[in-house]
Amino acid sequence: INQVTEQKKQAVVDFVENLNLEERIGQLFIVNIEGNKSFVPVEKNIAGGFLFFSYNIADTPEDIIEFTSSINEYCFFNDKIPPFLAADQEGGLVNRLKKINGPLPSSEKIAQSLSVKEAQDIYSYQAVQMKNLGFNMNLAPVVEVCTESNKDFLDGRSFGDYTTVINYGSACVNAYEQNGIAAVVKHFPGNTNTDPHTGLPEINWNETEMNMQLNSFKNVLNENPAGILMSHARVSGYDENTPACLSDLWVTEKLRNEYGYNGIIFSDDIFMGALALNGYPPEKAAVMAIEAGIDCIMISEKRISGPV
């Protein structure tokens, strides 16, 4: 078994080494996608992943399947790496597949209404439906503990208090991973009530709050989710002048080295106001993210302006 594992690892290394520079760069991004019926590539090289927003979700399961299948078929016939096909399927307000999949309440309502076992069941059903539609990644769950300092922004997206987040977050991760959907927990290390789409969250935790939020992530990471998505927040006393997704301290020292996490580390969207309006335009943020140790950069627009 060990020999087979090593052969597989070596095959991946050999494959990556044979990629040209443009192909390698493309794998560093997860981007939005055009249309909702049939895939038409607009870049020379396929990105590492595609984000499906509400406008990318067709009105019928058949049309969605046709769309996702067309992406995989294009990659197969053109010798391209198949991308992650990802959606934000948290439940409640953040529910990209709400007109197609079965009902999915918010994380908060799930935790208030269902047992952990029942929650894992409902997330398992969602995973099966997502996979049948052609998706292979869910940017969920949120595993931030809900507090006074972030509840307005999270607005039901958290499972609740510390113990509840760990129990239900772990069940959610396992439900998706065991049914063929890569789970991406978010948003590490946390947020405030400032919406990062328009402002830059500034976290000022005391030691108790810090330990609570970080240990929530640390516990759920024990379930080996495929990915973790960074927040744009700056944390007082911890590389406090740098947003977390651009910080070597948070990405490499904390996640990789201290927590030993070996999955995919995503940045949040680098076109968000938290970065773009506060001295981190996309072309600068992209470089800083890679230098910090980010594996895959999220961009909501397929363009990077400014000097190369």
C-alpha positions in Angstrom: 0.0 0.0 0.0 2.8 2.4 0.9 4.5 1.7 -2.5 1.2 2.5 -4.4 0.8 5.7 -2.3 4.3 6.8 -3.2 3.8 6.0 -6.8 0.6 8.2 -6.9 2.5 11.0 -5.2 5.3 10.8 -7.7 2.8 10.8 -10.6 1.4 14.0 -9.3 4.8 15.6 -9.0 5.8 14.5 -12.5 2.5 15.8 -13.9 3.0 19.2 -12.3 6.6 19.5 -13.4 5.4 19.0 -17.0 3.0 22.0 -16.8 4.1 25.1 -18.5 4.3 28.4 -16.6 1.0 29.7 -17.8 -0.8 26.5 -16.8 0.8 26.6 -13.4 -0.3 30.2 -12.8 -3.8 29.3 -13.9 -4.0 26.7 -11.1 -3.4 29.5 -8.5 -6.9 31.0 -9.1 -10.5 30.1 -8.5 -12.6 32.5 -10.5 -16.2 33.1 -11.5 -17.6 31.6 -14.7 -19.6 32.8 -17.6 -23.1 31.6 -18.5 -25.3 28.7 -17.2 -25.9 26.4 -20.1 -22.8 25.5 -22.1 -19.2 26.2 -21.2 -17.3 28.6 -23.4 -13.7 29.2 -22.3 -12.7 32.8 -22.2 -9.1 32.2 -21.1 -6.3 30.3 -22.8 -5.7 28.3 -19.6 -8.2 26.8 -17.3 -8.2 28.2 -13.7 -7.8 25.9 -10.7 -11.5 26.3 -10.0 -14.8 27.9 -11.0 -17.2 29.7 -8.7 -20.9 29.3 -9.4 -23.0 32.3 -8.4 -26.8 32.4 -8.5 -26.7 33.6 -12.1 -24.7 30.5 -13.1 -27.4 28.2 -11.8 -29.8 27.2 -14.5 -33.5 26.6 -13.9 -33.5 22.8 -14.2 -31.2 20.1 -12.9 -30.8 18.9 -16.5 -29.4 22.2 -17.6 -27.0 22.4 -14.7 -25.8 18.9 -15.4 -25.3 19.8 -19.1 -23.3 22.9 -18.0 -21.0 21.1 -15.6 -20.6 18.2 -17.9 -19.5 20.6 -20.7 -16.7 21.9 -18.5 -15.4 18.5 -17.8 -15.7 17.4 -21.4 -13.8 20.5 -22.6 -11.0 19.7 -20.2 -10.9 16.1 -21.2 -10.8 16.7 -25.0 -8.3 19.6 -24.7 -5.9 17.9 -22.2 -6.7 20.5 -19.4 -6.8 19.9 -15.6 -10.5 19.6 -14.5 -11.2 22.5 -12.2 -13.0 22.6 -8.9 -16.6 23.3 -9.5 -17.6 25.2 -6.4 -20.7 26.9 -4.9 -21.5 28.6 -1.6 -24.1 26.1 -0.4 -24.2 27.0 3.3 -28.0 27.2 3.7 -30.3 30.0 4.6 -29.4 33.3 2.9 -26.3 31.8 1.3 -27.9 29.1 -0.7 -26.9 29.0 -4.4 -28.9 25.9 -5.2 -32.0 26.8 -3.3 -34.2 26.6 -6.4 -32.9 23.1 -7.3 -31.9 21.2 -4.2 -34.1 20.3 -1.2 -34.6 22.9 1.5 -31.5 23.8 3.5 -32.0 26.1 6.5 -29.3 28.4 7.8 -26.6 26.9 10.0 -28.1 28.6 13.0 -31.5 27.1 12.4 -30.0 23.6 11.7 -28.2 23.7 15.1 -31.3 25.0 16.9 -33.7 22.5 15.3 -31.9 19.3 14.6 -29.6 16.8 16.4 -26.0 16.5 15.2 -27.0 13.2 13.5 -30.0 14.8 11.8 -27.8 17.7 10.7 -25.2 15.3 9.2 -28.0 13.5 7.4 -29.4 16.7 5.8 -25.9 17.8 4.7 -25.3 14.3 3.3 -28.5 14.7 1.2 -27.2 18.1 0.0 -23.9 16.5 -0.9 -25.4 13.8 -3.0 -27.5 16.3 -4.9 -24.5 18.6 -5.5 -22.5 15.7 -6.8 -25.3 14.6 -9.1 -25.4 18.1 -10.5 -21.7 18.0 -11.3 -20.3 20.0 -8.4 -17.3 18.8 -6.4 -16.7 21.5 -3.9 -18.8 23.4 -1.3 -17.4 26.6 0.2 -18.9 25.7 3.6 -19.4 25.5 6.5 -18.7 28.7 8.4 -17.0 27.6 11.7 -16.7 31.0 13.3 -18.3 31.1 16.8 -21.1 33.6 16.9 -20.5 36.5 19.3 -21.6 40.1 19.8 -18.7 41.3 17.7 -19.6 39.3 14.5 -23.3 38.3 14.8 -24.6 41.1 12.6 -22.3 40.2 9.8 -22.7 36.4 10.1 -26.5 36.8 10.3 -27.4 33.1 11.0 -24.4 31.7 9.1 -22.7 30.4 12.3 -23.9 27.3 14.1 -23.8 29.3 17.4 -21.6 29.0 20.4 -18.2 27.3 20.7 -19.3 23.7 21.4 -22.2 23.9 18.9 -19.9 25.1 16.1 -17.4 22.3 16.7 -20.1 19.6 16.9 -22.2 20.7 13.9 -19.3 22.0 11.9 -17.5 18.7 12.1 -20.7 16.8 11.2 -21.2 19.1 8.2 -17.6 18.6 7.0 -17.9 14.8 7.3 -21.2 14.8 5.5 -19.8 16.5 2.4 -16.4 14.8 2.4 -17.9 11.3 2.8 -20.2 11.9 -0.2 -17.7 13.2 -2.7 -17.9 17.0 -2.1 -14.8 18.8 -0.9 -15.7 21.0 2.1 -14.0 24.4 2.6 -14.4 25.8 6.1 -14.4 29.5 6.6 -13.4 32.3 7.4 -10.1 31.9 9.2 -9.3 33.4 11.7 -12.6 35.2 11.9 -14.6 38.4 11.2 -16.3 41.3 12.9 -19.5 43.1 12.1 -17.8 45.0 9.3 -18.7 43.5 6.0 -15.5 42.8 4.1 -17.3 43.4 0.8 -17.2 47.1 1.7 -14.8 47.6 4.7 -11.8 46.1 6.4 -12.7 44.2 9.6 -10.4 45.0 12.5 -10.4 42.3 15.2 -9.7 43.2 18.8 -10.1 39.9 20.7 -9.1 39.4 24.3 -7.2 36.1 25.1 -10.4 34.2 25.9 -12.1 35.2 22.6 -8.9 34.5 20.6 -8.6 31.0 22.0 -12.3 30.3 21.5 -12.3 31.3 17.8 -9.0 29.7 16.9 -9.8 26.4 18.7 -13.1 26.2 16.9 -11.2 26.1 13.6 -8.5 23.8 15.0 -11.0 21.2 16.2 -13.0 21.2 12.9 -9.7 20.9 11.0 -9.2 17.5 12.7 -11.9 16.3 10.4 -9.6 17.0 7.4 -11.7 19.3 5.3 -10.3 19.6 1.8 -9.9 23.4 2.2 -10.0 26.4 4.4 -10.8 29.9 3.3 -9.1 32.9 4.9 -10.8 36.1 6.0 -9.6 39.6 5.2 -9.7 40.7 8.8 -6.7 42.2 10.6 -6.1 41.0 14.1 -4.8 43.3 16.8 -1.4 42.1 18.1 -0.9 39.5 15.4 0.7 40.9 12.3 -2.0 43.6 12.9 -1.1 45.7 9.8 -1.8 42.9 7.4 -5.1 41.2 6.4 -5.1 37.6 7.5 -5.3 36.2 3.9 -2.1 38.1 3.0 -0.3 37.3 6.3 2.5 34.7 6.5 1.8 34.6 10.3 -1.8 33.4 9.8 -1.4 31.3 6.6 2.0 29.6 7.1 3.0 29.9 10.7 -0.4 29.3 12.2 -2.3 27.0 9.7 0.6 25.1 8.1 3.2 24.9 10.9 1.4 25.1 14.2 -1.9 23.4 13.2 -0.2 21.0 10.7 -3.0 21.6 8.1 -2.0 20.2 4.7 -5.2 20.9 2.7 -5.8 23.8 0.3 -5.7 27.3 1.7 -7.9 29.7 -0.2 -7.9 33.5 0.0 -11.3 35.2 0.1 -12.1 37.3 -3.0 -9.3 39.8 -3.5 -11.6 42.2 -5.3 -13.6 42.8 -2.1 -13.5 46.3 -0.7 -11.7 45.1 2.4 -8.5 44.8 0.3 -9.2 46.8 -2.9 -10.2 50.0 -1.0 -7.5 49.8 1.7 -4.2 49.8 -0.1 -4.3 46.2 -1.4 -5.4 46.4 -5.1 -5.8 43.0 -6.7 -2.4 42.9 -8.4 -0.7 43.6 -5.1 -2.9 41.3 -3.1 -2.3 38.4 -5.4 1.5 38.6 -5.0 1.2 39.0 -1.2 -1.2 36.1 -0.9 1.2 33.7 -2.7 4.1 35.0 -0.6 2.1 34.3 2.5 1.5 30.7 1.5 -2.0 30.9 -0.1 -2.6 28.0 -2.5 -5.6 29.3 -4.4 -6.6 32.9 -4.9 -10.3 33.7 -5.2 -11.2 36.5 -7.7 -14.7 37.5 -8.6 -13.5 39.1 -11.9 -11.3 37.5 -14.5 -8.9 40.3 -14.7 -6.0 41.8 -12.8 -5.3 45.4 -13.7 -2.1 47.4 -13.1 1.5 46.8 -13.8 2.8 43.3 -14.3 
